Amino acid sequence: MKHARHYRLIAGDPHREILLTATGAMGSQGTEVYVDDSGVVRAEVDGHGDVRTVTSTLFLGRPLRIEPVA
């Protein structure tokens, strides 16, 4: 399945939006890796477009959601 080239990660408290870009790298279990410009936020998206993991050295707050950017 073809994924979006960019995803927007939306964090709740404190509110912030982070643009994630596909790296072309494969993550664990066939996921595709996305990172932000600084490289401190990383997400893995599976073949169905579901986010499997989000890791960061930043405090992102809750709730978190991630959505494809058209």
MOPAC internal coordinates of N, CA, C and O (Angstrom, degrees):
PM7 1SCF
backbone

  N    0.0000 0     0.00 0     0.00 0    0    0    0
  C    1.4505 1     0.00 0     0.00 0    1    0    0
  C    1.5317 1   108.91 1     0.00 0    2    1    0
  O    1.2310 1   120.41 1   -44.51 1    3    2    1
  N    1.3007 1   116.82 1   135.49 1    3    2    1
  C    1.4571 1   122.81 1   178.49 1    5    3    2
  C    1.5216 1   109.39 1   -80.91 1    6    5    3
  O    1.2310 1   120.80 1   -51.83 1    7    6    5
  N    1.3221 1   116.08 1   128.17 1    7    6    5
  C    1.4587 1   121.07 1   179.64 1    9    7    6
  C    1.5193 1   110.46 1   -96.76 1   10    9    7
  O    1.2310 1   120.98 1   -13.99 1   11   10    9
  N    1.3080 1   115.74 1   166.01 1   11   10    9
  C    1.4618 1   121.32 1   173.67 1   13   11   10
  C    1.5217 1   109.05 1   -65.24 1   14   13   11
  O    1.2310 1   120.74 1   -29.97 1   15   14   13
  N    1.3069 1   116.20 1   150.03 1   15   14   13
  C    1.4649 1   120.40 1   177.63 1   17   15   14
  C    1.5235 1   110.72 1   -73.08 1   18   17   15
  O    1.2310 1   120.65 1   149.75 1   19   18   17
  N    1.3419 1   116.36 1   -30.25 1   19   18   17
  C    1.4637 1   121.56 1  -179.43 1   21   19   18
  C    1.5256 1   109.97 1  -131.08 1   22   21   19
  O    1.2310 1   121.15 1   -32.60 1   23   22   21
  N    1.3213 1   115.40 1   147.40 1   23   22   21
  C    1.4561 1   122.58 1   171.10 1   25   23   22
  C    1.5163 1   107.92 1  -126.30 1   26   25   23
  O    1.2310 1   120.67 1   -28.91 1   27   26   25
  N    1.3160 1   116.33 1   151.09 1   27   26   25
  C    1.4536 1   121.80 1   174.64 1   29   27   26
  C    1.5233 1   107.18 1  -108.26 1   30   29   27
  O    1.2310 1   120.61 1   -57.85 1   31   30   29
  N    1.3248 1   116.44 1   122.15 1   31   30   29
  C    1.4546 1   122.65 1   174.97 1   33   31   30
  C    1.5172 1   107.01 1   -95.22 1   34   33   31
  O    1.2310 1   120.46 1   -56.53 1   35   34   33
  N    1.3204 1   116.72 1   123.47 1   35   34   33
  C    1.4593 1   121.63 1  -178.33 1   37   35   34
  C    1.5211 1   107.87 1  -115.04 1   38   37   35
  O    1.2310 1   121.38 1   -62.72 1   39   38   37
  N    1.3290 1   114.96 1   117.28 1   39   38   37
  C    1.4601 1   121.77 1  -179.63 1   41   39   38
  C    1.5239 1   108.86 1  -100.63 1   42   41   39
  O    1.2310 1   120.96 1   -30.96 1   43   42   41
  N    1.3262 1   115.76 1   149.04 1   43   42   41
  C    1.4511 1   120.99 1  -173.64 1   45   43   42
  C    1.5135 1   116.15 1   -83.40 1   46   45   43
  O    1.2310 1   119.77 1   113.67 1   47   46   45
  N    1.3117 1   118.04 1   -66.33 1   47   46   45
  C    1.4631 1   120.80 1  -171.21 1   49   47   46
  C    1.5176 1   109.82 1  -131.49 1   50   49   47
  O    1.2310 1   118.10 1   -73.85 1   51   50   49
  N    1.3117 1   121.23 1   106.15 1   51   50   49
  C    1.4568 1   126.44 1     4.08 1   53   51   50
  C    1.5240 1   110.97 1   -77.79 1   54   53   51
  O    1.2310 1   120.44 1   -31.19 1   55   54   53
  N    1.3323 1   116.77 1   148.81 1   55   54   53
  C    1.4695 1   120.92 1  -176.22 1   57   55   54
  C    1.5201 1   110.58 1   -68.97 1   58   57   55
  O    1.2310 1   120.91 1   -49.76 1   59   58   57
  N    1.3174 1   115.87 1   130.24 1   59   58   57
  C    1.4706 1   121.53 1   172.76 1   61   59   58
  C    1.5118 1   108.41 1  -157.26 1   62   61   59
  O    1.2310 1   121.48 1   -25.49 1   63   62   61
  N    1.3183 1   114.78 1   154.51 1   63   62   61
  C    1.4570 1   121.46 1   175.00 1   65   63   62
  C    1.5208 1   107.85 1  -119.89 1   66   65   63
  O    1.2310 1   120.84 1   -44.94 1   67   66   65
  N    1.3298 1   116.01 1   135.06 1   67   66   65
  C    1.4607 1   122.09 1  -178.08 1   69   67   66
  C    1.5209 1   108.01 1  -127.02 1   70   69   67
  O    1.2310 1   120.53 1   -53.73 1   71   70   69
  N    1.3275 1   116.59 1   126.27 1   71   70   69
  C    1.4549 1   121.73 1   178.52 1   73   71   70
  C    1.5224 1   109.31 1   -85.64 1   74   73   71
  O    1.2310 1   120.69 1   -54.46 1   75   74   73
  N    1.3332 1   116.28 1   125.54 1   75   74   73
  C    1.4644 1   122.23 1   178.20 1   77   75   74
  C    1.5183 1   108.81 1  -108.85 1   78   77   75
  O    1.2310 1   120.52 1   -40.41 1   79   78   77
  N    1.3243 1   116.62 1   139.59 1   79   78   77
  C    1.4550 1   122.86 1  -177.64 1   81   79   78
  C    1.5251 1   109.60 1  -121.05 1   82   81   79
  O    1.2310 1   120.61 1   -39.62 1   83   82   81
  N    1.3236 1   116.44 1   140.38 1   83   82   81
  C    1.4702 1   121.03 1   178.21 1   85   83   82
  C    1.5257 1   109.34 1   -62.95 1   86   85   83
  O    1.2310 1   120.80 1   -43.05 1   87   86   85
  N    1.3306 1   116.08 1   136.95 1   87   86   85
  C    1.4662 1   120.98 1   179.94 1   89   87   86
  C    1.5185 1   111.71 1   -95.66 1   90   89   87
  O    1.2310 1   120.35 1   161.39 1   91   90   89
  N    1.3235 1   116.94 1   -18.61 1   91   90   89
  C    1.4619 1   120.87 1  -173.78 1   93   91   90
  C    1.5147 1   112.11 1    87.92 1   94   93   91
  O    1.2310 1   120.47 1   173.73 1   95   94   93
  N    1.3294 1   116.71 1    -6.27 1   95   94   93
  C    1.4608 1   121.76 1   179.66 1   97   95   94
  C    1.5267 1   110.02 1   -86.73 1   98   97   95
  O    1.2310 1   120.99 1   -28.71 1   99   98   97
  N    1.3148 1   115.70 1   151.29 1   99   98   97
  C    1.4529 1   121.36 1   175.51 1  101   99   98
  C    1.5225 1   109.24 1   -99.07 1  102  101   99
  O    1.2310 1   120.92 1   -43.41 1  103  102  101
  N    1.3116 1   115.85 1   136.59 1  103  102  101
  C    1.4579 1   121.19 1   177.78 1  105  103  102
  C    1.5144 1   110.56 1   -95.20 1  106  105  103
  O    1.2310 1   121.17 1    20.60 1  107  106  105
  N    1.3092 1   115.37 1  -159.40 1  107  106  105
  C    1.4525 1   121.11 1   179.60 1  109  107  106
  C    1.5228 1   110.63 1   -69.40 1  110  109  107
  O    1.2310 1   120.30 1   -36.16 1  111  110  109
  N    1.3013 1   117.03 1   143.84 1  111  110  109
  C    1.4638 1   124.07 1   174.26 1  113  111  110
  C    1.5264 1   113.14 1    56.48 1  114  113  111
  O    1.2310 1   119.90 1  -140.10 1  115  114  113
  N    1.3340 1   117.79 1    39.90 1  115  114  113
  C    1.4570 1   121.55 1   173.99 1  117  115  114
  C    1.5119 1   115.92 1    74.31 1  118  117  115
  O    1.2310 1   119.70 1  -160.56 1  119  118  117
  N    1.3177 1   118.19 1    19.44 1  119  118  117
  C    1.4573 1   121.00 1   178.21 1  121  119  118
  C    1.5234 1   110.42 1   -84.83 1  122  121  119
  O    1.2310 1   120.88 1   -19.66 1  123  122  121
  N    1.3368 1   115.92 1   160.34 1  123  122  121
  C    1.4533 1   121.63 1   175.70 1  125  123  122
  C    1.5256 1   108.31 1  -103.00 1  126  125  123
  O    1.2310 1   120.26 1   -40.89 1  127  126  125
  N    1.3389 1   117.10 1   139.11 1  127  126  125
  C    1.4634 1   122.42 1  -174.17 1  129  127  126
  C    1.5281 1   110.77 1   -96.44 1  130  129  127
  O    1.2310 1   121.31 1   -45.64 1  131  130  129
  N    1.3336 1   115.10 1   134.36 1  131  130  129
  C    1.4643 1   123.96 1   175.88 1  133  131  130
  C    1.5222 1   108.31 1  -124.44 1  134  133  131
  O    1.2310 1   120.22 1   -39.78 1  135  134  133
  N    1.3336 1   117.18 1   140.22 1  135  134  133
  C    1.4717 1   121.83 1   177.19 1  137  135  134
  C    1.5162 1   110.33 1  -136.13 1  138  137  135
  O    1.2310 1   121.20 1   -19.75 1  139  138  137
  N    1.3501 1   115.31 1   160.25 1  139  138  137
  C    1.4629 1   119.91 1   173.87 1  141  139  138
  C    1.5286 1   108.93 1   -85.95 1  142  141  139
  O    1.2310 1   120.42 1    -5.57 1  143  142  141
  N    1.3416 1   116.81 1   174.43 1  143  142  141
  C    1.4638 1   121.52 1  -176.96 1  145  143  142
  C    1.5224 1   113.43 1   -59.64 1  146  145  143
  O    1.2310 1   120.09 1   145.29 1  147  146  145
  N    1.3350 1   117.43 1   -34.71 1  147  146  145
  C    1.4593 1   120.59 1  -177.71 1  149  147  146
  C    1.5289 1   112.24 1   -83.43 1  150  149  147
  O    1.2310 1   120.35 1   164.41 1  151  150  149
  N    1.3372 1   116.94 1   -15.59 1  151  150  149
  C    1.4577 1   120.93 1  -179.61 1  153  151  150
  C    1.5162 1   115.03 1    82.28 1  154  153  151
  O    1.2310 1   119.62 1  -173.38 1  155  154  153
  N    1.3328 1   118.34 1     6.62 1  155  154  153
  C    1.4639 1   119.98 1  -178.50 1  157  155  154
  C    1.5302 1   113.36 1   -91.26 1  158  157  155
  O    1.2310 1   119.96 1   164.89 1  159  158  157
  N    1.3281 1   117.68 1   -15.11 1  159  158  157
  C    1.4667 1   120.98 1   176.35 1  161  159  158
  C    1.5273 1   107.59 1  -115.48 1  162  161  159
  O    1.2310 1   121.12 1   -49.52 1  163  162  161
  N    1.3389 1   115.46 1   130.48 1  163  162  161
  C    1.4632 1   122.02 1  -176.92 1  165  163  162
  C    1.5219 1   108.59 1  -134.09 1  166  165  163
  O    1.2310 1   120.36 1   -44.26 1  167  166  165
  N    1.3270 1   116.92 1   135.74 1  167  166  165
  C    1.4670 1   121.57 1   177.29 1  169  167  166
  C    1.5210 1   108.73 1  -131.83 1  170  169  167
  O    1.2310 1   120.97 1   -31.95 1  171  170  169
  N    1.3256 1   115.76 1   148.05 1  171  170  169
  C    1.4592 1   121.94 1   174.56 1  173  171  170
  C    1.5215 1   108.57 1  -117.80 1  174  173  171
  O    1.2310 1   120.73 1   -50.91 1  175  174  173
  N    1.3455 1   116.21 1   129.09 1  175  174  173
  C    1.4633 1   123.40 1  -177.89 1  177  175  174
  C    1.5191 1   107.95 1  -116.35 1  178  177  175
  O    1.2310 1   120.44 1   -48.75 1  179  178  177
  N    1.3440 1   116.77 1   131.25 1  179  178  177
  C    1.4669 1   120.20 1  -177.76 1  181  179  178
  C    1.5303 1   111.41 1   -84.39 1  182  181  179
  O    1.2310 1   120.52 1     1.78 1  183  182  181
  N    1.3198 1   116.61 1  -178.22 1  183  182  181
  C    1.4540 1   123.73 1  -176.82 1  185  183  182
  C    1.5121 1   114.77 1   -64.69 1  186  185  183
  O    1.2310 1   119.74 1   164.91 1  187  186  185
  N    1.3219 1   118.11 1   -15.09 1  187  186  185
  C    1.4620 1   122.33 1   178.29 1  189  187  186
  C    1.5185 1   111.72 1   -97.35 1  190  189  187
  O    1.2310 1   120.20 1  -179.81 1  191  190  189
  N    1.3407 1   117.22 1     0.19 1  191  190  189
  C    1.4588 1   121.01 1  -177.59 1  193  191  190
  C    1.5065 1   113.80 1    85.57 1  194  193  191
  O    1.2310 1   120.18 1  -171.42 1  195  194  193
  N    1.3506 1   117.26 1     8.58 1  195  194  193
  C    1.4611 1   121.54 1   178.35 1  197  195  194
  C    1.5235 1   109.74 1   -87.47 1  198  197  195
  O    1.2310 1   120.49 1   -42.52 1  199  198  197
  N    1.3227 1   116.67 1   137.48 1  199  198  197
  C    1.4589 1   121.69 1   177.38 1  201  199  198
  C    1.5241 1   108.07 1   -77.36 1  202  201  199
  O    1.2310 1   120.84 1   -55.11 1  203  202  201
  N    1.3266 1   116.01 1   124.89 1  203  202  201
  C    1.4608 1   121.11 1  -179.46 1  205  203  202
  C    1.5161 1   112.29 1   -94.61 1  206  205  203
  O    1.2310 1   119.84 1   138.52 1  207  206  205
  N    1.3401 1   117.91 1   -41.48 1  207  206  205
  C    1.4640 1   120.92 1   178.89 1  209  207  206
  C    1.5176 1   110.28 1  -144.79 1  210  209  207
  O    1.2310 1   121.18 1   -31.29 1  211  210  209
  N    1.3194 1   115.35 1   148.71 1  211  210  209
  C    1.4575 1   122.98 1   169.17 1  213  211  210
  C    1.5178 1   105.97 1  -131.67 1  214  213  211
  O    1.2310 1   120.46 1   -55.87 1  215  214  213
  N    1.3341 1   116.72 1   124.13 1  215  214  213
  C    1.4607 1   121.04 1   176.95 1  217  215  214
  C    1.5202 1   108.63 1  -124.59 1  218  217  215
  O    1.2310 1   121.07 1   -32.56 1  219  218  217
  N    1.3323 1   115.56 1   147.44 1  219  218  217
  C    1.4548 1   120.26 1  -177.03 1  221  219  218
  C    1.5182 1   110.51 1  -159.63 1  222  221  219
  O    1.2310 1   121.09 1   -28.27 1  223  222  221
  N    1.3294 1   115.51 1   151.73 1  223  222  221
  C    1.4565 1   120.17 1   170.34 1  225  223  222
  C    1.5216 1   110.52 1   -92.85 1  226  225  223
  O    1.2310 1   120.40 1   175.84 1  227  226  225
  N    1.3385 1   116.84 1    -4.16 1  227  226  225
  C    1.4645 1   122.72 1   176.51 1  229  227  226
  C    1.5174 1   109.98 1   -92.13 1  230  229  227
  O    1.2310 1   120.63 1   -29.27 1  231  230  229
  N    1.3290 1   116.41 1   150.73 1  231  230  229
  C    1.4569 1   119.45 1   169.09 1  233  231  230
  C    1.5168 1   106.86 1   -78.58 1  234  233  231
  O    1.2310 1   120.10 1   -62.15 1  235  234  233
  N    1.3265 1   117.42 1   117.85 1  235  234  233
  C    1.4560 1   121.78 1  -176.16 1  237  235  234
  C    1.5186 1   113.63 1   -97.85 1  238  237  235
  O    1.2310 1   119.72 1   164.10 1  239  238  237
  N    1.3124 1   118.14 1   -15.90 1  239  238  237
  C    1.4535 1   120.20 1  -178.97 1  241  239  238
  C    1.5194 1   111.90 1    73.42 1  242  241  239
  O    1.2310 1   120.75 1    -0.09 1  243  242  241
  N    1.2999 1   116.17 1   179.91 1  243  242  241
  C    1.4544 1   122.93 1   179.29 1  245  243  242
  C    1.5144 1   108.79 1  -133.39 1  246  245  243
  O    1.2310 1   117.79 1   -28.83 1  247  246  245
  N    1.2899 1   121.82 1   151.17 1  247  246  245
  C    1.4618 1   126.19 1    -3.69 1  249  247  246
  C    1.5221 1   111.33 1   -78.74 1  250  249  247
  O    1.2310 1   121.20 1   -16.84 1  251  250  249
  N    1.3173 1   115.30 1   163.16 1  251  250  249
  C    1.4585 1   123.14 1   175.62 1  253  251  250
  C    1.5053 1   108.88 1  -114.01 1  254  253  251
  O    1.2310 1   120.57 1   -37.33 1  255  254  253
  N    1.3206 1   116.51 1   142.67 1  255  254  253
  C    1.4533 1   119.46 1   168.90 1  257  255  254
  C    1.5114 1   107.75 1  -145.97 1  258  257  255
  O    1.2310 1   121.06 1   -24.98 1  259  258  257
  N    1.3120 1   115.58 1   155.02 1  259  258  257
  C    1.4534 1   121.15 1  -179.25 1  261  259  258
  C    1.5199 1   107.05 1  -133.65 1  262  261  259
  O    1.2310 1   120.81 1   -42.92 1  263  262  261
  N    1.3468 1   116.06 1   137.08 1  263  262  261
  C    1.4569 1   119.79 1  -176.79 1  265  263  262
  C    1.5175 1   109.18 1  -141.11 1  266  265  263
  O    1.2310 1   119.98 1   -32.64 1  267  266  265
  N    1.3368 1   117.65 1   147.36 1  267  266  265
  C    1.4557 1   120.24 1   177.50 1  269  267  266
  C    1.5336 1   110.75 1   -66.75 1  270  269  267
  O    1.2310 1   120.99 1   -33.00 1  271  270  269
  N    1.3141 1   115.71 1   147.00 1  271  270  269
  C    1.4621 1   121.75 1   175.88 1  273  271  270
  C    1.5142 1   107.50 1  -100.24 1  274  273  271
  O    1.2310 1   120.24 1   -55.92 1  275  274  273
  N    1.3124 1   117.16 1   124.08 1  275  274  273
  C    1.4619 1   121.93 1  -177.68 1  277  275  274
  C    1.5152 1   112.64 1   -72.97 1  278  277  275
  O    1.2310 1   120.10 1   180.00 1  279  278  277

